[in-house]
Amino acid sequence: MSLTPLLHASPVIQLHALIAVAALLLGAMQLWRTKGDRLHRALGRVWMALMATVAISGLFIWTIRLWGPFSPIHLLSLFVLVMLWRGVRAAPGGNIAAHRRIMQGTYIIGLAITGLLTFIPGRTMYFVAFGPEGATPGKLAVFAALGVAAAGAGLYAARSARTASELPPAPTRN
């Protein structure tokens, strides 16, 4: 693994990768922690800003060109922007189940699945992960193990998430 290919990439790709990693980590934290409290809402706003930045910056990465400067990956950026808007609209309206589904789906599709697409041979993150010699059986095994562990942790977090309303009331001081 070497960050050299990323450091030699265009500034848009560097920004995109940096913000995507921040959104991936913050999103994972949001999946694990209690839902519905003030910190959840504050971190959610930060996560949404990060995700919108990732989606918008992705529209300016044109390494795969199928329709002019665009590719199917650009459709994912538009999908993320629409889903962020829908997720934000659901929560204040009291549709917490829809909010949860939309935000979890946006995290999975917008970061996890799309992130895996960055490891297609020839792309920048492929060279970051596997080096100039490419993927070897050992490197692929480590990559697969990390992917399985991340997926398992994500599924566990999604199933065990608790909302603030499910928690016992906080003790009051006299």
N, C-alpha and C positions, 0 to 999 in steps of 0.2 A: 504494500500500500504506500502510495506517495501522493502528496498534495500538489506536486509539481505540475501535472496536467491542468489542474484547476487554477493554479496561479498563473498559468500561461493562457488561460481561456479569456474570452472577452469579458469586460466589466459586467455586462448584463448577466452572463452565465455565473460569474462569481457571486453577484448580489442574489440571484435566484437561488443558488445552492445554499448560501449562508442563511437566507431567510427561511428556506424550506426546512433546513435542519432545525432552526429555532422553532418553527411551527410544529415540526414532528415531535420535538421534546416537550414543548408546552402542551400540545394536544394530548400527548400520553399522560402528562401530569393531570390534565383535566379529566381524562377518563378514569384515573385512579382515585381522585379525591372526591369529597362530598359535593353533591350538586345543590344548587339553589341558594347558596349563601352569598354574601357580598363579595367575597374573594373569588368565588366561581364566576360571578358576573364580570368582575374587573378583569380577571385573567381571560375570560371569554372574549371580551372586547379586544384585548391585545392579540389573542389568537386569530380573531377575525381579521384584524388589520394585517397581520403577518400573512394569512392565507390570501387575502385580496392582493397583497403585494406580490406573492408568489405567482398567482394566476395572471396578473397584469404583466409582470416581467416575463412570464412564459410566452406571452403573445409576441414578444420581441426576440425570441430565440428561433432562428430560422435555419438550423443545421439540417433538418429533414424537410425537403420541399416537394410536396406533391401537387398542391394547387397554388401556383405562384410561390409566395414565401411560406405558405401554411401547410400543415399536416394534420392528421387526426389528433395528435397530441394537443393542438390548439383548441380543438373542440372540448377537451377536458378542462382547459382553462375557463372557457365560457360556462361550462357545466358548474364548476366550482363557484364562480361568481353568482350564478342564479341560485344555487343551493345555499350559499351564505345568506343571501337576501331572504330566501324562504325560511331558513332556520331562525333568523332574527325576528321575522314577523310572527312566527309561531309562539315564541316564549311569552311576550307581553299579552298575547291574546289568550293565554292560559292553556294552550295546547302543548303541554310539556312533553307528552309522548311523541308528538310529531317533531318537536324541537330536538329531542334526544336522538330519534332515528335519523333525522336530517344531518345533524352535526356528526354523529358517529359515521354515517355513510360518507359524508364529505371528507372526514379524516381518512377513512379507509381508501376511498377511490381517489381523492385529491392528493394524498400524500403517500400512502403505502403502495397502492397499485401503480400510480404514476411514477413514484420513486423507483420502483423496480424496472420500469421502462428506461430509466436513465442508465441502466447497466447493460443495455444492448451493445454488442460489440461495435466498436468504432466511436462510441459516444464518450464524452469527457469522463463521466463517473466510472465507466468501464475501466479506463486506464488508471483512474485514481485507485480503484479497488484491486485491480489485477495486475497493474504494472504494464510496461511495454511488451512483455513477453506473452501477455494475455492470461486467460484462465487455465489453470492446471487442475488436475483432479483434487489435489489437496486444498487449493484455494476455493474451489467450488464447494467442497465439503464444508469448510468453515463458513462460507457465505450462506449455504443452505441451512446449517445449524443455527446461525444467527437469525435467519428469516423465520424458521420454525419457532424459535424461542420468543421472538418479537410477536409473532402471530398468537402464540399461546398466551402471552402476557396481555395482549390486547383483548382477546376473548374473555379472559378471566376478569379483567377490569370492567369490561362492558357488562358482564353478568353480575358482578358484585357491587356495582355502583349504587350508592345510597343517596337519596335526596335529603336535604336539610329537614324536610317535614317528617321523614321517617326516623330521625334521630330523637333521643329523649330530650326534653327541654333542658336548657342550660340552667345551672343553679343560680338563684338570685341571692344577692347580698343584702343584708338588712342594714 
